[in-house]
Amino acid sequence: MAHGSRDASSSVTIHTLLRRVRSLRPELLVQYAFLDLNRPSLRDALYQLRSERPILVPLLLSTGYHVRVDIPAAVAAAGLPTSQVARALGPHPLLAEALAARLAETGATPEAPVVLAGAGSSDPTAIADTTRMAHLLACRLGRPVTPAHLSAAGPTPHEAVAALRAAGHHDVAVATYLLAPGFFARRAATTEARWTSPPLAAHDAIARLILHRYDEARTAAALPLAPEKVLGK
């Protein structure tokens, strides 16, 4: 289950990511749905699979309102147990692996402080998840990482970068903590940071994390090994 976007490149990225998931576990039937703006909708996908026992994997980086309220409501309305909904992708060390790889692609120097630019949320659980993800990335990189939010909470990436520059760090890197291109990714790229990484996109670590969340949920739901279905969000 993906969030959905008006940006066509976002949907392309999600499809590419799920192709990678399929290539890692070809025995699984991997389908997809979107919470908003794109088709198929989660409601339609659940209706089509109402006679099956799908595992739903949210392609969301934190446990915000969608994960805590919207998805369980849709699952309950379809008559499925909420135990078949996997956890949000983040925070997780595999995300730190992908973030570090994307930063390395920019040529950012190892000593540059990093701002983690998340989408943001009014949900304190999601904000806490981004803070934990910043800690995981800091451990991975061996240098400070400041959590920032592109909407609904502060500091913004612009504020975080400006604060670091005012403190004497002229070379700052922004790690874009988003799955796909779109409005927020473009906003993240407009700070005064010297380097800004692209969205995580179809990185191999993300595909492996999706399957890890799937396996967790399948075990919790005590489902048999076959037939297996993943509803990729």
Salt bridges, closest charged atoms under 4 A:
ASP7 OD2 - ARG186 NH1 2.78
GLU27 OE2 - ARG25 NE 2.91
ASP70 OD2 - HIS66 ND1 2.68
GLU97 OE2 - ARG208 NH2 2.69
GLU105 OE2 - ARG102 NH1 2.77
ASP123 OD2 - ARG68 NH2 2.41
ASP129 OD1 - ARG132 NH2 2.17
ASP171 OD2 - ARG194 NH1 3.18
GLU192 OE1 - ARG165 NE 3.28
ASP204 OD1 - ARG20 NH2 2.58
ASP204 OD2 - ARG208 NE 2.79
ASP215 OD1 - ARG25 NH2 3.13
GLU216 OE2 - ARG87 NH2 2.80
GLU216 OE2 - HIS212 NE2 3.15
GLU216 OE1 - ARG213 NH1 3.12
GLU228 OE2 - ARG218 NH1 2.41
